[in-house]
Amino acid sequence: MTRVEFFNEDGRITGFRCSGHSGYAEAGADIVCAAVSTAVTFASDTITDVLGVRAKTRVNEETAEITLKLPASCEEEDAVQAILTGMMLTLSHWRDEYPDHIEVMEV
């Protein structure tokens, strides 16, 4: 199962951690894994490369885990929060469709 945790401090999403494989299908044919990977990559790349936010990103290929943590504040705060909220909503919709394969939570 893929688990996505959104870090929340006083109503501000401060980052996320995505880990695990969905197990929906074999590697290379897993549409759930592909969808989650796309959402995570889109959010991470948009925040760091397009908006230029100096977020800390860590990828662990062995454990299939990516973590992104925002700085305490950034100039593009509204845009970053919109991106992360959109990501959370999208993943929550997929969780509702594939409850045995995706878990989404705020921590």
HELIX and SHEET records of a PDB file:
HELIX    1   1 ILE A   31  ASP A   45  1                                  15    
HELIX    2   2 THR A   46  VAL A   50  3                                   5    
HELIX    3   3 GLU A   77  GLU A   97  1                                  21    
SHEET    1   A 5 LYS A  56  ASN A  60  0                                        
SHEET    2   A 5 GLU A  65  LYS A  69 -1                                        
SHEET    3   A 5 ARG A  12  SER A  19 -1                                        
SHEET    4   A 5 THR A   2  GLU A   9 -1                                        
SHEET    5   A 5 ILE A 102  GLU A 106  1                                        
END                                                                             
